[in-house]
Amino acid sequence: MNAVPGDTKPSQEGRFQLLVDAVTDYAIYMLDPTGIVASWNPGAQRFKGYTESEIIGEHFSRFYTEEDRATELPRRVLETAAREGKFEAEGWRVRKDGTRFWAHVVIDPIRSPRGDLIGFAKITRDLTERKKAQEALKESEERFRLLVQGVTDYAIYMLDPQGHVTNWNAGAQRIKGYAESEILGKHFSQFYTDEDLATELPRRALETAAREGKFEAEGWRLRKDGTRFWASVVIDPIRNDQGELIGYAKITRDITERRKAQEALEETQAALFQAQKMEAVGQLTGGVAHDFNNLLTIIVNNLDLLTRNARDPRDIKLIESAQRAAERGAKLTQQLLAFSRRQPLQPNAHNPNTLIEGFEAVLRRACGEMIRLQLSLAPRIRWISVDAPQFESALLNLVVNARDAMPDGGSLKIVTGNVVLDDHDAAATTLQPGQYVSIVVQDTGFGMTPDIVNRVFEPFFTTKEIGKGTGLGLSQVYGFVTQSGGTIKVESTPGQGTRVTMLLPAQENGDHVSEEETEMERPARDSAGTVLIVEDEPAVLEVASDIFDSLGYDVVTATDANEALKVLDGNPSIDVLFSDVIMPNGMNGVELSRRASEMRPNLKILLASGYPMSALPSDGLSAGVSFISKPYRWTELADKLRLLRTGS
């Protein structure tokens, strides 16, 4: 249809021609039925280099390479388009200047309304850059394949979505021992241990990789010969362009030697750190105990002196209560000293039920109001040989730990019983078969996981908040039980509570041991001459002077070793030297005793200290020197003086 005069709008055919002429990214042109070029757009000129006047009327086969023309490819593509309704392919084409480009070609037949073939529409696109990129990618993939195959320190291989091995590199063969022909098509789970297979770790590893984008872990793996190695494993999912999972990339490295070296280093560091901590704590506790012993010396002896003059029953009761508290403090200092100096225990035969009942009030106070404490003590329990204060301390530690595991309240039970270990039972422990006594502390607290249970006896290990625990309590319990010839076991389930069992060897015929205790008698008053008391603490000096005075001694005092030597030199009537070991101004009590023995060979010397004698320098001490621990009682002091005087 012709345009209306005065109408500037192009016809439909004109608009289509404008569209074709505007396209520069595609070569769009027409061929007659024999392949002669009938039209030419700017895109065709840009790709192929021919102007419209140069190419119209020419056969389109000139765009093909000599190789393609030799196979009559131009004729065949037109036949295919006419017969099948379309021809589409990619291949090398030739520009006017003879250079080649990679083309994507579509040829459609054009037919008249009656179905007669009147020509072909041909669309060509230059894909040279994409072709180069594909070839570069292919070359890169080949280089990568060669690289992977050349790696021997890592096992690098692929799995299909079900976990079957699809390729295998040299590193995988070196580390795992399988040749490629032996492992392709096999499931990768055969590299896992029986323990991991039981927990379905291979399946879970693939699921994790697919879900989270990566699975990474370390663990034991198996070689072809059945030996184990410690492996670092990374599994990555492989997805196609549509996001579908098509397999997994798996990288494994043998780090057995590194793990051994790391474990050795950690053990060395832990041992060093532990030694440093124990030394620091030992020094601190020893110093605190020594100073505390000085205070207890004043307290217990003032109480003893008050007892001698007390008449009112109420006063006597109050003094006795204070004495029991002081004795408890003295036992505490001895425990601190034992910890700091690693002293051996001082075991005696005891009925465990009696020890627990005697300590019950302290245990109930430790539990608090929200914990219900129950005692289930077996009748005719066998006796055990233990250090009583250490037993009480161990029991208190267990009760306090149980209490802390029940912040909202709960039930705590202490159960005793007689146990017989046969050969089978003893084989599961470090104990010998025989008679034992069990002391069980069971709570209804929040419990512990197995990994925590395995570490509860490690020194300084604690699950409590900072400032809530030292981590030494259960370590001391473990040390006490094992030193006493027993063993300790912890059973715990998260959310269900904890059960701690101490097994201690039973005494032969221990259930028939008498529980009668004899009361210590006070010694008779002594009157044995003159004593020189050397003490730098004024309060302790005053108490010691009162004690010796009450025992009938004439008292002379000095506040340090140098002053004491001057007193000895000027007073020949002194026959007993009583001195503290730790003193200021350079010379300690041990050195003073050596000097005093040189000046007065017949002088009786008694040294006092809050530290154990084993921790003090004793070289060169004369046979006339004796030792008493702080806090001392006047009865102990009288006994020591009697032994000094008799020489026994």
Buried (B, 14 or more C-beta within 10 A) or exposed (E): EEEEEEEEEEEEEEEEBEEBBEBEEBBBBBBBBEBBBBBBBBBBBBBBBBEBEBBBEBBBBBBBEEEBBEEEBBEEBBEBBBEEEEBEEEBBBBBBEEEEBBBBBBBBBBEEEEEEBEBBBBBBBBBBEEBEEEEEEEEEEEEEEEEBBEBEEBBBBBBBBEBBBEBBBBBBBBBBBBEBEBBBEEBBBBBBEEEBEEEEBBEEBBEBBBEEEEBBEEBBBBBBEEEEBBBBBBBBBBEEEEEEBEBBBBBBBBBBEEBEEEEEEEEEEEEEEEEEBBEEBBEEBBBBBBBBBBBBBBBBBBBBBBBEEBEEEEEEEBBEEBBEEBBEBBBBBBBBBBBBBEBEBEBEBBBBBBBBEEBEEBBBEBBEEEBBBEBEBBEEBBBBBBBBBBBBBBBBBBBBBBBBBBEEBBBBBBBBBBBEBEEEBBEEEEBEEEBBBBBBBBBBBBBBEEEBBEEBBBBBBBBEEEEEBEBBBBBBBBBBBEBBBBBBBBBBBEEEBBBBBBBBBBBEEBBEBEEEEEEEEEBEEBEBBBBBBBBBBEBBBBBBBBBBEBBEBEBBBBBBBBBBBEBBEEEEEBBBBBBBBBBEEEBBBBBBBBBBBEEBEEBBBBBBBBBBEEBBEEEEBEEBBBBBBBBBBBBBBBBBBBEBBEEE
